[in-house]
Amino acid sequence: MTPTARQIWTRSRGIALALVLLLVAAVLIALVRSGEQHGALDPRSADERGSRAVAQLLADRGVDTRVVTTTAEARAAAGPDTTLLVASPDRLTARQQSRLRAATADSGGRTVLVAPGAASVDTLAPGVTADPEPAADGPLAPDCALPAARRAGPAATGGHRYSTVLTDADSCYPSAGSPTLLRLPSSADDGGDGGNNTSDGGGNEGDDSGKTPGDTIVIGSPDILVNNTLDEQGNASLALQLLGSRPHLVWYLPSPSDASAADDAQNDRSFVDLIPKGWLWGTLQLFIAAALAALWRARRLGPLVQERLPVAIRASETVEGRARLYRKANARDRAATALRISTRTRLAPLIGIPVSQAHSPEDFLPALARQLPTPDRDPRTLLFGPPPATDAALIALADHLDALESEVRNP
């Protein structure tokens, strides 16, 4: 019978409910996770991890802030009157890092690298290496001669720790002996002031004169720039001094949509690199599960156990049920085969041969010929012939088999 709509809904509502719950859970997880990182280190964002507050303070001091999202825009913006802030250097590909370093090395401007790790600091700040151990939590003391650090005092620069081989670099805010903030003079500097140049006054806070030499600032943590920690310790003072030394601030937020990043990824990564590591582990688990399932299903079930049926079924009912199944499937060949096998099995003892030879024409037909020298019909066609083509032919075959058996029993 064709199931009704109500029956279909009753059978499938459990699966539909599970799918709906799974979809709702996925949407909620996506919303929660997206909210955690929304606007992180973005000067346009007022979220806790955004940087709108420091951008507004810089604007009050005459420093304009512009956001860029591509390497080409960042390279074009580099200049002596510009501070270029790279928000997430580790997101840049190796080729992007090299191009950005080439554009900023001798530009005469300032480059601020926010929390660069081992993946980027070697290229963007040559001579500097990132220590594997993180810095201690909490504000750190300047402990250096850099004017901006001395004026700011303790600040939350911890995160990455660094080491450098450059003798003219300013190493500030140490944690366990390694600095978390470095000022690296540009290769175009004349080196007259060494690492104690007083050009780091933030906007109106400094009274320096003359041209400000280019340099690179490496900060171990973004906490001095984000909204929820800007008012702690000397974070705001340090941020304003580091970002306000030039009238223009270019805030570079690396984006996956950058064409140069996509081209580098296609050139440097193979198909295997694009597969997440989690999928490899998941595939291995599936193989292990399949092997265990195969072992479980292939185990020995033991010997057969006879069990009495709960009810007795008459043989006539079984025959009728099997006949209806044959008729419904139009299985005339199987029905004819069953009739012929049954007839040969019953005739074998009557003509003097074992039942095991009843299904071999070479053994059965000669014995039948000795019992019935002149049968009414050809026994080979009747007992071993092709299946009947119609229902009428099947009925006729059954009648002829009955007649043959009667003739053998009553010659």
N, C-alpha and C positions, 0 to 999 in steps of 0.2 A: 504493500500500500504506500502511496505517496505521502510523505510526512507533511503535516500542516505547518503553517507559520508559527503557531503556538509551540508545537513540538520542537521545531528547529531552534526557537528562542530558548526553550527550557534546556536543551542540550548544550547550547553554546554560550549561555549567559555567564557561566563561570569563567570561561576563557576570555570573554569580552571584558568582564570586570577586572581580571588580572592585567589585561593589556592597558586598560584605562588607568589603573593604579600605577603601573610601571611608567606610563607616559607622564602622569602627574608628578611622580617622584623625580623623573629626569628633568622636568621643567623646574621644579623647586631647587634641585641641586644646582642646575645651571644658573638660576637667579642668585642663589646664595654665593656661589663661587665667583660669578661676575661682579657681584657687589663688593667682594673683598678687594678686588684689584681695579675697580673702576676709577679712572683718572689718576692712577698712581704716578707721582712726580710730574704731573701736568700743570703748568702755570695757569691754565684756565679753569682748573677744578678746585672746588671748595670742599671736597671730601677730606677726610682725616689724612689720607696719604697723598693728597694733592698739594700743589705748591702755589696756589693763588695768592696767599698772604705775602710771601716774599716778593712775588712779582708786583703786587700793589705797593709795597714799601719801596721797591726800586723805582717805580713810576713816580712816587712822590719826591724822589731825589733826582728826577730828570733822566732816568735810564729807561729807554723803551725796550720792551721785550717782544720778540717775534718767534713764533713756533714754526719749525720746519720738521718734515718727516722723511726726507730723502737725503742720501749722501751727496747728491749733486747740489742741492740747495745749501747744505752745510758747507761744502767746499767753496761755493760761490760767495758765501757770506763772510768767510775768513778775511780779516783785515786788521790793520793797526788800531782802529778805533772800535773794535768789536771783541766781545767776550763770547766764545762758543762753548756752550755747556752740552756735554754728551750724557744723556740721562742713563742709558743702559748700554755701556760699551760692549759688554759680552754678547749682546744680540747681533752685533755686526759680524759679517763674514770676514775672512782673512783679507779678501781683496778690498772690501769696503774700508777696513782698518788701514790698509796700506795707502789707499787713495786719500783718506782723510788726513793721515799723518803727513803726506807729501804736501797737502794744501796748507796745513797749519804750522809746519816746522819753521818756516822763515817769513810768516805773514806779519810778524810784529804784534799780533794780538795775543789774547789770553785764551787758553783752552782749559776747561774744567772737566775732568773725568770723574764721574760719580760712581763710586764703588766698582772700579774695574777689577776683574779677577785675572786668573792666570791665562784665560783665553784671549785677553785683549791688551793687558798692560804692557807686555813685552813689545808689541808693535806700536801702540799709541804713546808710550812713554819709554823709549829705549833707555836701558840702564837700570830699570826698575823691575823687581820681581815681587810677586805676591806670595806671602807666607801661607802655608796650608792651614795653620792654626788661627782661629778667629780672635779678635781682640776682646778684652774684658768688657762686660756690660757697664753702663753708667757713663757719666761725663769724665773726660780726661783732661789733665792739666797741659797747657801749651808746651812748656819746657823747651823753648827754642827762642831764637832772636828775631823771628819773623814779626814785623810790626803788627800786622793784622791779627795774628794769634795772641800777641801780648795784650793788645787792646781788648780783644774779645774775652780772654780768660778761659775757664773750663768750658768745654763744649762736647756734644755727643758725636764725635767723629769715629767712634769705634765701629768695627765691622771687619773689614779686611785690614791686615797688617802688611807692611811693605818693607823692603830693603833695597838699597841703591848703592851703586859703586861711584856715583857722581860726587865729587868732593865739594862742589859749589851749590849743592841742593840744600834747601831748608827742610829739616826733618822735625816735625812737630807732633804733639799729642801722642807720645809713645805709650805703648801697652806691652808689658813684658819685654821691654828693651827695643821694640820695633815700632817705628812711627806709623800713625794712621793718616797723616796728612803730609804731603810732600809738595814743595814748590821747586820746579825744575826750570832754570833759566833757558831761554831759547839759544840755539846755536848762533843766532845773529847778534846776541848780546855782546857788548864790549867787555863784560866781566869786571867793570870798574868797581861795582858795589858788592860783588860776590853774591852770597846768599842773603845778605842783610839789606837789600834794597828797600827803601821806604815807600815804594810805589803802590803798596797794597791797601792804602786808605780807601774806604768804601765811599765813593761818590763825594759827598760834601764833608766826610769825616777826615779826609787827609788834606794837607796843605802843600803837597808836592808840586813841583814845577818842572817844566821840560817834558820831553817825550818819554812815555812809559815804555820800557822794553818788553818784548814778548816773553811769555813763560807758559808753563803747563802746571796746573794744579791737579793733584791726585788726592781724592777724598775717599776714605775707607767706608763711609756710610752715608746714605742720603738723609739721615735724620735731621741735619741742620737745615734742610730745605723744605720739609713737609709741614703742613699746617698744624698738626696736633702737637708737635714738639718744637716749633719755632720759638715759642716764648720761654723755653727752659734754658737756664744757665746763660752762656754766651752764644747760643746758636744763631740768633737773629743778627747780632753784631758781626759774627764771623761770616755769615752768608752774605750780608750786605757789602762787606769789604771785599770778599772774593769775587762777587758778581758785579760790583758797582764801580770798578776801576776804569771802565770805559763807557762811553755814552750809549752804546748799543749792546744788547744782549740777545744772542740767537740761541734759542732753546731747542736742541735737537732731540726729538723723540723717535728712535728707530722704529720703523714700521715694517711688518711682513709684506705689505703691498708695494714696497720699494722695488722698482724694476731691477735695479742692480743686485739686490739681495736674491731675487728670484732667479736671475741669470746665473749668479754664482752657485746657488743651490743646485740648479740643473746641471751645471758643468762639473761640480765637485762631488755630488752625491749620486750613488747608484740606487737601483731599485731596492736592494736589500737595506740600504741606509734609511730609506723612507718608511720601512716597516717598523712600527713601534716595538720596543723590546718586550713589552707585555704580551703582544700577540705571539711572539716566539715561545714564551713560557706557556701561554695558553694552549698553543698547538701541541707542545710536548705533553701537557697534562691530558689532552684529548687522546693522544696516542696511548698513553699509559692506561687511561680508563678503558679504551677499546680493547687493549690486550687483556686486562683483568676481566672484562666482560666475556671475552672469547674463552678464557680459561674457565670461567665459572660455568658458561653454557656447555662447554665441552667435557665436563666432568662425567664420570660413569653414573648412570641412574640406578644401577643394581639390577637384580633379576626381576622378571615379571611376577606379579602377585595376583593370584586369582581372587576375584571379589564377586560375591553374589549380587545379582541385580536387585534393586529395591522392589521392583514389580516384575511380574511374569508377563511377557509379551507373546501372543500367539504367533505361530509361524506364518499363518495366512495374512496377518496384518503386516508382517515384515515383507512378505512377498508383494503384497499390494502396494505398500509404500515405495518399495524399490522399483516396481513397475511404473508407478506414477512419475518417479524421478527420471526414469529412462524416457518415458513418453514426453515429459516436459522438455527434456534436452534433445529430443529427436535422436537418441542414441540407439538406433536400430542395429548398428554393428555390434555394440556391446551386448544388447539383448540377445541377438542371434548367437553370439559366441557363448553366452551363458547357457542357452538352451542346448547347443551342440555338445558343450563340455559335460553338462549333466546327463545327456543321453548316452554319450560314450562311456561315462563312468558307470552308469547302471548296466550297460550292455556288456562291459568287459568280463565280469564273472560268468555271464550267460554263455559267452562264446569261448571261454576257456583261456583267457589271457589275464595277466595281472593288471591292476588299475594303472600302474606306472607306465604301461605300454599303450594305454587307451588313446593317447593323444598323438601317436605316431602313425601316419597313414600306412607306412610300410609294414607295421606289425598288426594294426587293427583291421585293415581291409581284407587281407588274406584269411584271417580267422573268421570274419563275418561272412566271407564268400563260402567257406566250408559249412557254415551253419545255414546259410540261405543261398543255395546255388543260383536261384533265379529270383532276385528281389524285384519288387514292382518298380523301383526308381533307382537311378545311379547312386550308390551309397557314397561315392567320393564327393559328388557335388552336394549331396544332402548333408553329410557330416563334416566336410572340410571345404565347402565351396565359399564363394564370395558372400558378403553381407547382402541382405535384401535391400532393394532400393525404395520400397514403399511399405506402408503399414500393412496393406493387404498381402504383400509378399511375405512379410514377417509372420502374419497369422497362418498363411499357407505352410510356411516352413515348420511352424510348431505342430500343425496337424500332421504333416508328413513324418516328422520325428516320432510322434505318438504312434502313428501307424506302423512305422518300422519297428519300434520297441515291442508293440503287440505281436507283430509277425514273428519276432525272434522268440518271444515268450511262448507263443502258441503256433508253432510251425505247422 
